[in-house]
């Protein structure tokens, strides 16, 4: 049984803003230039509107001397939390595969008895 987090994990862009940009006194424009991405994309990232992609994680990790895994793990934690909080309505239609196996075996057994 897994334990669900109660508090929403921080978006990695918000962490980047508070832990990197603000302490260094860097603007989004200057940081975007250093990262080799558009100001618009970095702005969306630091405001939590776009996720941290693998490519962005690589750029941020290199620019901050941190690990790619740390940035991707933050994004994954947020994605998992959101999935657990807002399950897709289509999930209600999903059945356990083991129940299909049981049905399949029962059908095969009935076919052998005919």
N, CA, C and O atoms as CSV, one atom per row, in Angstrom:
chain,resi,resn,atom,element,x,y,z
A,1,UNK,N,N,0.855,-1.166,0.000
A,1,UNK,CA,C,0.000,0.000,0.000
A,1,UNK,C,C,0.903,1.233,0.000
A,1,UNK,O,O,1.840,1.325,0.793
A,2,UNK,N,N,0.615,2.176,-0.892
A,2,UNK,CA,C,1.417,3.392,-0.934
A,2,UNK,C,C,0.733,4.503,-0.149
A,2,UNK,O,O,-0.493,4.568,-0.059
A,3,UNK,N,N,1.547,5.354,0.404
A,3,UNK,CA,C,1.045,6.479,1.181
A,3,UNK,C,C,1.006,7.708,0.292
A,3,UNK,O,O,2.027,8.086,-0.282
A,4,UNK,N,N,-0.149,8.335,0.167
A,4,UNK,CA,C,-0.272,9.529,-0.646
A,4,UNK,C,C,0.246,10.738,0.112
A,4,UNK,O,O,0.051,10.869,1.320
A,5,UNK,N,N,0.908,11.616,-0.622
A,5,UNK,CA,C,1.370,12.869,-0.035
A,5,UNK,C,C,0.173,13.771,0.197
A,5,UNK,O,O,-0.767,13.802,-0.598
A,6,UNK,N,N,0.223,14.493,1.283
A,6,UNK,CA,C,-0.847,15.438,1.580
A,6,UNK,C,C,-0.600,16.789,0.913
A,6,UNK,O,O,-1.537,17.442,0.454
A,7,UNK,N,N,0.668,17.204,0.863
A,7,UNK,CA,C,1.022,18.499,0.329
A,7,UNK,C,C,1.501,18.361,-1.107
A,7,UNK,O,O,2.263,17.453,-1.438
A,8,UNK,N,N,1.047,19.265,-1.945
A,8,UNK,CA,C,1.447,19.250,-3.345
A,8,UNK,C,C,2.939,19.566,-3.453
A,8,UNK,O,O,3.401,20.558,-2.890
A,9,UNK,N,N,3.701,18.729,-4.174
A,9,UNK,CA,C,5.126,19.014,-4.365
A,9,UNK,C,C,5.316,20.308,-5.162
A,9,UNK,O,O,4.463,20.691,-5.963
A,10,UNK,N,N,6.419,20.953,-4.931
A,10,UNK,CA,C,6.721,22.187,-5.661
A,10,UNK,C,C,7.041,21.888,-7.115
A,10,UNK,O,O,7.679,20.883,-7.430
A,11,UNK,N,N,6.596,22.762,-7.986
A,11,UNK,CA,C,6.949,22.668,-9.401
A,11,UNK,C,C,8.436,22.980,-9.522
A,11,UNK,O,O,8.911,23.917,-8.880
A,12,UNK,N,N,9.192,22.221,-10.330
A,12,UNK,CA,C,10.630,22.482,-10.439
A,12,UNK,C,C,10.952,23.897,-10.930
A,12,UNK,O,O,12.001,24.443,-10.587
A,13,UNK,N,N,10.077,24.484,-11.714
A,13,UNK,CA,C,10.304,25.852,-12.176
A,13,UNK,C,C,10.236,26.855,-11.043
A,13,UNK,O,O,10.995,27.824,-11.020
A,14,UNK,N,N,9.333,26.629,-10.107
A,14,UNK,CA,C,9.217,27.499,-8.943
A,14,UNK,C,C,10.481,27.365,-8.086
A,14,UNK,O,O,11.004,28.354,-7.573
A,15,UNK,N,N,10.958,26.130,-7.942
A,15,UNK,CA,C,12.197,25.883,-7.193
A,15,UNK,C,C,13.351,26.609,-7.884
A,15,UNK,O,O,14.158,27.259,-7.219
A,16,UNK,N,N,13.434,26.504,-9.200
A,16,UNK,CA,C,14.491,27.176,-9.958
A,16,UNK,C,C,14.436,28.686,-9.738
A,16,UNK,O,O,15.465,29.334,-9.552
A,17,UNK,N,N,13.246,29.225,-9.760
A,17,UNK,CA,C,13.069,30.667,-9.556
A,17,UNK,C,C,13.544,31.090,-8.168
A,17,UNK,O,O,14.327,32.030,-8.035
A,18,UNK,N,N,13.067,30.393,-7.136
A,18,UNK,CA,C,13.368,30.782,-5.755
A,18,UNK,C,C,14.784,30.414,-5.304
A,18,UNK,O,O,15.397,31.143,-4.524
A,19,UNK,N,N,15.299,29.286,-5.794
A,19,UNK,CA,C,16.605,28.816,-5.329
A,19,UNK,C,C,17.776,29.228,-6.220
A,19,UNK,O,O,18.931,29.162,-5.800
A,20,UNK,N,N,17.478,29.653,-7.452
A,20,UNK,CA,C,18.560,29.994,-8.377
A,20,UNK,C,C,18.454,31.443,-8.854
A,20,UNK,O,O,19.344,32.253,-8.596
A,21,UNK,N,N,17.375,31.760,-9.542
A,21,UNK,CA,C,17.275,33.100,-10.128
A,21,UNK,C,C,17.296,34.212,-9.083
A,21,UNK,O,O,18.080,35.155,-9.192
A,22,UNK,N,N,16.445,34.103,-8.080
A,22,UNK,CA,C,16.344,35.176,-7.084
A,22,UNK,C,C,17.643,35.366,-6.290
A,22,UNK,O,O,18.093,36.504,-6.151
A,23,UNK,N,N,18.264,34.303,-5.763
A,23,UNK,CA,C,19.516,34.512,-5.026
A,23,UNK,C,C,20.639,35.104,-5.880
A,23,UNK,O,O,21.469,35.866,-5.386
A,24,UNK,N,N,20.654,34.745,-7.166
A,24,UNK,CA,C,21.698,35.262,-8.056
A,24,UNK,C,C,21.333,36.620,-8.650
A,24,UNK,O,O,22.159,37.253,-9.307
A,25,UNK,N,N,20.116,37.062,-8.424
A,25,UNK,CA,C,19.678,38.338,-8.977
A,25,UNK,C,C,19.576,38.314,-10.495
A,25,UNK,O,O,19.798,39.332,-11.152
A,26,UNK,N,N,19.240,37.152,-11.054
A,26,UNK,CA,C,19.162,37.012,-12.510
A,26,UNK,C,C,17.742,37.199,-13.011
A,26,UNK,O,O,16.783,36.745,-12.387
A,27,UNK,N,N,17.622,37.863,-14.128
A,27,UNK,CA,C,16.319,38.006,-14.780
A,27,UNK,C,C,16.044,36.744,-15.580
A,27,UNK,O,O,16.953,35.973,-15.888
A,28,UNK,N,N,14.801,36.550,-15.904
A,28,UNK,CA,C,14.414,35.415,-16.741
A,28,UNK,C,C,15.108,35.540,-18.102
A,28,UNK,O,O,15.562,34.541,-18.660
A,29,UNK,N,N,15.191,36.736,-18.624
A,29,UNK,CA,C,15.827,36.945,-19.937
A,29,UNK,C,C,17.292,36.531,-19.928
A,29,UNK,O,O,17.741,35.827,-20.832
A,30,UNK,N,N,18.042,36.959,-18.917
A,30,UNK,CA,C,19.478,36.613,-18.839
A,30,UNK,C,C,19.667,35.118,-18.628
A,30,UNK,O,O,20.550,34.508,-19.232
A,31,UNK,N,N,18.840,34.529,-17.772
A,31,UNK,CA,C,18.956,33.087,-17.520
A,31,UNK,C,C,18.598,32.293,-18.768
A,31,UNK,O,O,19.259,31.305,-19.087
A,32,UNK,N,N,17.560,32.717,-19.471
A,32,UNK,CA,C,17.154,32.020,-20.699
A,32,UNK,C,C,18.270,32.047,-21.729
A,32,UNK,O,O,18.530,31.053,-22.407
A,33,UNK,N,N,18.920,33.184,-21.837
A,33,UNK,CA,C,20.040,33.308,-22.769
A,33,UNK,C,C,21.158,32.339,-22.401
A,33,UNK,O,O,21.715,31.666,-23.268
A,34,UNK,N,N,21.483,32.273,-21.111
A,34,UNK,CA,C,22.528,31.366,-20.643
A,34,UNK,C,C,22.153,29.900,-20.857
A,34,UNK,O,O,23.016,29.068,-21.135
A,35,UNK,N,N,20.865,29.589,-20.725
A,35,UNK,CA,C,20.391,28.213,-20.900
A,35,UNK,C,C,20.212,27.842,-22.371
A,35,UNK,O,O,20.120,26.662,-22.709
A,36,UNK,N,N,20.164,28.837,-23.234
A,36,UNK,CA,C,19.960,28.578,-24.664
A,36,UNK,C,C,18.519,28.262,-25.009
A,36,UNK,O,O,18.244,27.492,-25.929
A,37,UNK,N,N,17.596,28.863,-24.263
A,37,UNK,CA,C,16.169,28.671,-24.533
A,37,UNK,C,C,15.500,30.040,-24.631
A,37,UNK,O,O,16.107,31.059,-24.303
A,38,UNK,N,N,14.263,30.058,-25.077
A,38,UNK,CA,C,13.563,31.333,-25.213
A,38,UNK,C,C,13.142,31.872,-23.846
A,38,UNK,O,O,12.896,31.114,-22.907
A,39,UNK,N,N,13.067,33.190,-23.764
A,39,UNK,CA,C,12.604,33.832,-22.535
A,39,UNK,C,C,11.180,33.397,-22.232
A,39,UNK,O,O,10.818,33.181,-21.076
A,40,UNK,N,N,10.378,33.271,-23.277
A,40,UNK,CA,C,8.979,32.880,-23.108
A,40,UNK,C,C,8.873,31.494,-22.455
A,40,UNK,O,O,8.056,31.284,-21.559
A,41,UNK,N,N,9.706,30.556,-22.913
A,41,UNK,CA,C,9.655,29.194,-22.355
A,41,UNK,C,C,10.128,29.183,-20.907
A,41,UNK,O,O,9.509,28.538,-20.060
A,42,UNK,N,N,11.218,29.889,-20.613
A,42,UNK,CA,C,11.709,29.910,-19.237
A,42,UNK,C,C,10.700,30.592,-18.323
A,42,UNK,O,O,10.497,30.165,-17.187
A,43,UNK,N,N,10.073,31.646,-18.815
A,43,UNK,CA,C,9.051,32.328,-18.017
A,43,UNK,C,C,7.900,31.376,-17.677
A,43,UNK,O,O,7.432,31.335,-16.539
A,44,UNK,N,N,7.457,30.616,-18.671
A,44,UNK,CA,C,6.377,29.651,-18.434
A,44,UNK,C,C,6.822,28.589,-17.429
A,44,UNK,O,O,6.030,28.154,-16.592
A,45,UNK,N,N,8.076,28.174,-17.508
A,45,UNK,CA,C,8.614,27.167,-16.587
A,45,UNK,C,C,8.674,27.703,-15.165
A,45,UNK,O,O,8.191,27.050,-14.241
A,46,UNK,N,N,9.259,28.879,-14.973
A,46,UNK,CA,C,9.417,29.400,-13.608
A,46,UNK,C,C,8.085,29.822,-12.992
A,46,UNK,O,O,7.995,30.038,-11.784
A,47,UNK,N,N,7.060,29.938,-13.818
A,47,UNK,CA,C,5.725,30.253,-13.300
A,47,UNK,C,C,4.839,29.010,-13.222
A,47,UNK,O,O,3.632,29.108,-13.000
A,48,UNK,N,N,5.455,27.840,-13.407
A,48,UNK,CA,C,4.754,26.572,-13.223
A,48,UNK,C,C,3.752,26.221,-14.306
A,48,UNK,O,O,2.847,25.418,-14.081
A,49,UNK,N,N,3.906,26.819,-15.484
A,49,UNK,CA,C,2.938,26.560,-16.560
A,49,UNK,C,C,3.371,25.475,-17.537
A,49,UNK,O,O,2.535,24.932,-18.260
A,50,UNK,N,N,4.658,25.150,-17.573
A,50,UNK,CA,C,5.131,24.046,-18.415
A,50,UNK,C,C,5.981,23.113,-17.555
A,50,UNK,O,O,6.647,23.562,-16.622
A,51,UNK,N,N,5.961,21.827,-17.864
A,51,UNK,CA,C,6.734,20.869,-17.068
A,51,UNK,C,C,8.223,20.935,-17.395
A,51,UNK,O,O,8.639,21.532,-18.388
A,52,UNK,N,N,8.994,20.313,-16.546
A,52,UNK,CA,C,10.434,20.206,-16.765
A,52,UNK,C,C,10.695,18.995,-17.657
A,52,UNK,O,O,10.602,17.849,-17.216
A,53,UNK,N,N,11.019,19.265,-18.899
A,53,UNK,CA,C,11.317,18.191,-19.846
A,53,UNK,C,C,12.726,17.656,-19.595
A,53,UNK,O,O,13.496,18.247,-18.838
A,54,UNK,N,N,13.049,16.560,-20.219
A,54,UNK,CA,C,14.396,15.995,-20.087
A,54,UNK,C,C,15.441,16.994,-20.582
A,54,UNK,O,O,16.479,17.185,-19.947
A,55,UNK,N,N,15.161,17.627,-21.716
A,55,UNK,CA,C,16.111,18.598,-22.274
A,55,UNK,C,C,16.301,19.795,-21.337
A,55,UNK,O,O,17.429,20.234,-21.108
A,56,UNK,N,N,15.211,20.314,-20.803
A,56,UNK,CA,C,15.318,21.445,-19.893
A,56,UNK,C,C,16.054,21.036,-18.617
A,56,UNK,O,O,16.868,21.801,-18.098
A,57,UNK,N,N,15.775,19.849,-18.117
A,57,UNK,CA,C,16.470,19.353,-16.927
A,57,UNK,C,C,17.972,19.277,-17.172
A,57,UNK,O,O,18.766,19.607,-16.291
A,58,UNK,N,N,18.362,18.845,-18.364
A,58,UNK,CA,C,19.791,18.761,-18.697
A,58,UNK,C,C,20.426,20.154,-18.704
A,58,UNK,O,O,21.523,20.343,-18.177
A,59,UNK,N,N,19.741,21.113,-19.294
A,59,UNK,CA,C,20.266,22.477,-19.367
A,59,UNK,C,C,20.366,23.109,-17.977
A,59,UNK,O,O,21.384,23.710,-17.634
A,60,UNK,N,N,19.301,22.968,-17.180
A,60,UNK,CA,C,19.284,23.549,-15.841
A,60,UNK,C,C,20.347,22.884,-14.969
A,60,UNK,O,O,21.046,23.562,-14.216
A,61,UNK,N,N,20.470,21.570,-15.067
A,61,UNK,CA,C,21.462,20.853,-14.269
A,61,UNK,C,C,22.877,21.312,-14.611
A,61,UNK,O,O,23.698,21.526,-13.719
A,62,UNK,N,N,23.157,21.460,-15.889
A,62,UNK,CA,C,24.488,21.903,-16.296
A,62,UNK,C,C,24.750,23.330,-15.817
A,62,UNK,O,O,25.837,23.626,-15.321
A,63,UNK,N,N,23.777,24.203,-15.960
A,63,UNK,CA,C,23.937,25.609,-15.594
A,63,UNK,C,C,24.033,25.829,-14.088
A,63,UNK,O,O,24.596,26.829,-13.642
A,64,UNK,N,N,23.488,24.901,-13.304
A,64,UNK,CA,C,23.475,25.060,-11.843
A,64,UNK,C,C,24.397,24.076,-11.130
A,64,UNK,O,O,24.467,24.065,-9.901
A,65,UNK,N,N,25.106,23.247,-11.905
A,65,UNK,CA,C,25.988,22.223,-11.333
A,65,UNK,C,C,25.223,21.311,-10.376
A,65,UNK,O,O,25.683,20.996,-9.279
A,66,UNK,N,N,24.038,20.898,-10.834
A,66,UNK,CA,C,23.213,19.950,-10.086
A,66,UNK,C,C,22.975,18.747,-10.986
A,66,UNK,O,O,23.507,18.686,-12.094
A,67,UNK,N,N,22.185,17.795,-10.521
A,67,UNK,CA,C,21.944,16.592,-11.321
A,67,UNK,C,C,20.666,16.718,-12.154
A,67,UNK,O,O,19.699,17.367,-11.755
A,68,UNK,N,N,20.697,16.093,-13.293
A,68,UNK,CA,C,19.502,16.013,-14.131
A,68,UNK,C,C,18.398,15.306,-13.342
A,68,UNK,O,O,17.232,15.700,-13.391
A,69,UNK,N,N,18.782,14.266,-12.622
A,69,UNK,CA,C,17.812,13.478,-11.858
A,69,UNK,C,C,17.054,14.334,-10.848
A,69,UNK,O,O,15.857,14.134,-10.643
A,70,UNK,N,N,17.733,15.277,-10.220
A,70,UNK,CA,C,17.049,16.089,-9.207
A,70,UNK,C,C,15.903,16.886,-9.824
A,70,UNK,O,O,14.841,17.013,-9.215
A,71,UNK,N,N,16.105,17.419,-11.016
A,71,UNK,CA,C,15.061,18.209,-11.675
A,71,UNK,C,C,13.940,17.321,-12.191
A,71,UNK,O,O,12.762,17.658,-12.067
A,72,UNK,N,N,14.315,16.178,-12.774
A,72,UNK,CA,C,13.287,15.260,-13.275
A,72,UNK,C,C,12.517,14.606,-12.130
A,72,UNK,O,O,11.320,14.349,-12.256
A,73,UNK,N,N,13.192,14.339,-11.021
A,73,UNK,CA,C,12.499,13.758,-9.858
A,73,UNK,C,C,11.473,14.729,-9.287
A,73,UNK,O,O,10.397,14.314,-8.857
A,74,UNK,N,N,11.800,16.016,-9.281
A,74,UNK,CA,C,10.818,17.008,-8.819
A,74,UNK,C,C,9.589,16.989,-9.714
A,74,UNK,O,O,8.457,17.040,-9.233
A,75,UNK,N,N,9.826,16.914,-11.037
A,75,UNK,CA,C,8.699,16.900,-11.978
A,75,UNK,C,C,7.884,15.627,-11.806
A,75,UNK,O,O,6.654,15.666,-11.829
A,76,UNK,N,N,8.566,14.498,-11.634
A,76,UNK,CA,C,7.867,13.229,-11.459
A,76,UNK,C,C,7.028,13.234,-10.184
A,76,UNK,O,O,5.889,12.766,-10.188
A,77,UNK,N,N,7.578,13.755,-9.107
A,77,UNK,CA,C,6.826,13.823,-7.851
A,77,UNK,C,C,5.553,14.644,-8.035
A,77,UNK,O,O,4.491,14.277,-7.533
A,78,UNK,N,N,5.666,15.753,-8.756
A,78,UNK,CA,C,4.500,16.594,-9.015
A,78,UNK,C,C,3.495,15.872,-9.910
A,78,UNK,O,O,2.291,15.912,-9.654
A,79,UNK,N,N,3.985,15.217,-10.951
A,79,UNK,CA,C,3.099,14.476,-11.865
A,79,UNK,C,C,2.345,13.373,-11.133
A,79,UNK,O,O,1.147,13.189,-11.343
A,80,UNK,N,N,3.043,12.645,-10.280
A,80,UNK,CA,C,2.412,11.554,-9.524
A,80,UNK,C,C,1.353,12.119,-8.593
A,80,UNK,O,O,0.240,11.598,-8.526
A,81,UNK,N,N,1.695,13.184,-7.873
A,81,UNK,CA,C,0.737,13.795,-6.954
A,81,UNK,C,C,-0.520,14.238,-7.697
A,81,UNK,O,O,-1.636,13.994,-7.240
A,82,UNK,N,N,-0.331,14.897,-8.857
A,82,UNK,CA,C,-1.485,15.361,-9.629
A,82,UNK,C,C,-2.322,14.201,-10.149
A,82,UNK,O,O,-3.550,14.280,-10.166
A,83,UNK,N,N,-1.666,13.120,-10.575
A,83,UNK,CA,C,-2.402,11.946,-11.062
A,83,UNK,C,C,-3.219,11.319,-9.935
A,83,UNK,O,O,-4.345,10.873,-10.154
A,84,UNK,N,N,-2.654,11.287,-8.739
A,84,UNK,CA,C,-3.368,10.702,-7.601
A,84,UNK,C,C,-4.513,11.584,-7.125
A,84,UNK,O,O,-5.518,11.080,-6.625
A,85,UNK,N,N,-4.370,12.886,-7.276
A,85,UNK,CA,C,-5.403,13.813,-6.827
A,85,UNK,C,C,-6.547,13.933,-7.833
A,85,UNK,O,O,-7.695,14.164,-7.452
A,86,UNK,N,N,-6.231,13.778,-9.100
A,86,UNK,CA,C,-7.213,13.981,-10.165
A,86,UNK,C,C,-7.241,12.778,-11.107
A,86,UNK,O,O,-6.785,12.878,-12.246
A,87,UNK,N,N,-7.763,11.657,-10.652
A,87,UNK,CA,C,-7.783,10.476,-11.521
A,87,UNK,C,C,-8.635,10.711,-12.762
A,87,UNK,O,O,-9.672,11.371,-12.705
A,88,UNK,N,N,-8.194,10.178,-13.848
A,88,UNK,CA,C,-8.880,10.288,-15.128
A,88,UNK,C,C,-10.174,9.476,-15.077
A,88,UNK,O,O,-10.185,8.357,-14.562
A,89,UNK,N,N,-11.253,10.028,-15.603
A,89,UNK,CA,C,-12.547,9.320,-15.598
A,89,UNK,C,C,-12.468,8.014,-16.372
A,89,UNK,O,O,-13.199,7.070,-16.073
A,90,UNK,N,N,-11.597,7.952,-17.353
A,90,UNK,CA,C,-11.435,6.730,-18.142
A,90,UNK,C,C,-10.874,5.583,-17.295
A,90,UNK,O,O,-11.050,4.414,-17.640
A,91,UNK,N,N,-10.204,5.910,-16.196
A,91,UNK,CA,C,-9.636,4.866,-15.344
A,91,UNK,C,C,-10.701,3.975,-14.732
A,91,UNK,O,O,-10.425,2.827,-14.386
A,92,UNK,N,N,-11.905,4.488,-14.596
A,92,UNK,CA,C,-12.993,3.688,-14.026
A,92,UNK,C,C,-13.287,2.474,-14.908
A,92,UNK,O,O,-13.821,1.475,-14.425
A,93,UNK,N,N,-12.946,2.551,-16.185
A,93,UNK,CA,C,-13.205,1.458,-17.127
A,93,UNK,C,C,-12.106,0.393,-17.113
A,93,UNK,O,O,-12.282,-0.686,-17.678
A,94,UNK,N,N,-10.989,0.690,-16.475
A,94,UNK,CA,C,-9.853,-0.234,-16.475
A,94,UNK,C,C,-10.122,-1.373,-15.502
A,94,UNK,O,O,-10.551,-1.158,-14.369
A,95,UNK,N,N,-9.856,-2.611,-15.979
A,95,UNK,CA,C,-10.036,-3.787,-15.139
A,95,UNK,C,C,-8.690,-4.436,-14.860
A,95,UNK,O,O,-7.734,-4.272,-15.617
A,96,UNK,N,N,-8.635,-5.169,-13.766
A,96,UNK,CA,C,-7.419,-5.897,-13.443
A,96,UNK,C,C,-7.164,-6.970,-14.493
A,96,UNK,O,O,-8.077,-7.697,-14.882
A,97,UNK,N,N,-5.935,-7.063,-14.943
A,97,UNK,CA,C,-5.598,-8.080,-15.936
A,97,UNK,C,C,-5.723,-9.481,-15.358
A,97,UNK,O,O,-6.040,-10.422,-16.085
A,98,UNK,N,N,-5.481,-9.630,-14.071
A,98,UNK,CA,C,-5.605,-10.956,-13.462
A,98,UNK,C,C,-7.047,-11.458,-13.515
A,98,UNK,O,O,-7.278,-12.666,-13.572
A,99,UNK,N,N,-8.024,-10.537,-13.496
A,99,UNK,CA,C,-9.415,-10.970,-13.603
A,99,UNK,C,C,-9.696,-11.482,-15.014
A,99,UNK,O,O,-10.531,-12.370,-15.190
A,100,UNK,N,N,-9.025,-10.945,-16.006
A,100,UNK,CA,C,-9.186,-11.420,-17.383
A,100,UNK,C,C,-8.575,-12.802,-17.543
A,100,UNK,O,O,-9.106,-13.644,-18.267
A,101,UNK,N,N,-7.453,-13.031,-16.861
A,101,UNK,CA,C,-6.805,-14.333,-16.916
A,101,UNK,C,C,-7.740,-15.399,-16.347
A,101,UNK,O,O,-7.872,-16.480,-16.922
A,102,UNK,N,N,-8.383,-15.100,-15.227
A,102,UNK,CA,C,-9.319,-16.033,-14.604
A,102,UNK,C,C,-10.474,-16.328,-15.548
A,102,UNK,O,O,-10.869,-17.483,-15.709
A,103,UNK,N,N,-11.016,-15.291,-16.172
A,103,UNK,CA,C,-12.117,-15.474,-17.119
A,103,UNK,C,C,-11.668,-16.309,-18.311
A,103,UNK,O,O,-12.416,-17.154,-18.802
A,104,UNK,N,N,-10.439,-16.069,-18.776
A,104,UNK,CA,C,-9.911,-16.802,-19.915
A,104,UNK,C,C,-9.761,-18.288,-19.578
A,104,UNK,O,O,-10.102,-19.153,-20.385
A,105,UNK,N,N,-9.253,-18.571,-18.391
A,105,UNK,CA,C,-9.093,-19.963,-17.967
A,105,UNK,C,C,-10.438,-20.660,-17.807
A,105,UNK,O,O,-10.584,-21.832,-18.154
A,106,UNK,N,N,-11.414,-19.935,-17.281
A,106,UNK,CA,C,-12.740,-20.508,-17.119
A,106,UNK,C,C,-13.340,-20.837,-18.490
A,106,UNK,O,O,-13.964,-21.882,-18.672
A,107,UNK,N,N,-13.143,-19.940,-19.439
A,107,UNK,CA,C,-13.650,-20.163,-20.794
A,107,UNK,C,C,-12.979,-21.359,-21.444
A,107,UNK,O,O,-13.639,-22.142,-22.128
A,108,UNK,N,N,-11.675,-21.514,-21.242
A,108,UNK,CA,C,-10.949,-22.641,-21.798
A,108,UNK,C,C,-11.441,-23.952,-21.158
A,108,UNK,O,O,-11.617,-24.957,-21.846
A,109,UNK,N,N,-11.655,-23.927,-19.862
A,109,UNK,CA,C,-12.127,-25.126,-19.160
A,109,UNK,C,C,-13.503,-25.518,-19.643
A,109,UNK,O,O,-13.774,-26.705,-19.821
A,110,UNK,N,N,-14.384,-24.550,-19.863
A,110,UNK,CA,C,-15.717,-24.843,-20.367
A,110,UNK,C,C,-15.653,-25.421,-21.767
A,110,UNK,O,O,-16.444,-26.298,-22.115
A,111,UNK,N,N,-14.726,-24.943,-22.567
A,111,UNK,CA,C,-14.564,-25.441,-23.939
A,111,UNK,C,C,-14.083,-26.885,-23.962
A,111,UNK,O,O,-14.419,-27.634,-24.880
A,112,UNK,N,N,-13.313,-27.279,-22.978
A,112,UNK,CA,C,-12.796,-28.650,-22.914
A,112,UNK,C,C,-13.872,-29.638,-22.466
A,112,UNK,O,O,-13.792,-30.831,-22.759
A,113,UNK,N,N,-14.862,-29.137,-21.764
A,113,UNK,CA,C,-15.921,-30.012,-21.237
A,113,UNK,C,C,-17.034,-30.220,-22.244
A,113,UNK,O,O,-17.935,-31.019,-21.984
A,114,UNK,N,N,-17.016,-29.555,-23.355
A,114,UNK,CA,C,-18.109,-29.678,-24.319
A,114,UNK,C,C,-17.929,-30.834,-25.232
A,114,UNK,O,O,-18.767,-31.071,-26.102
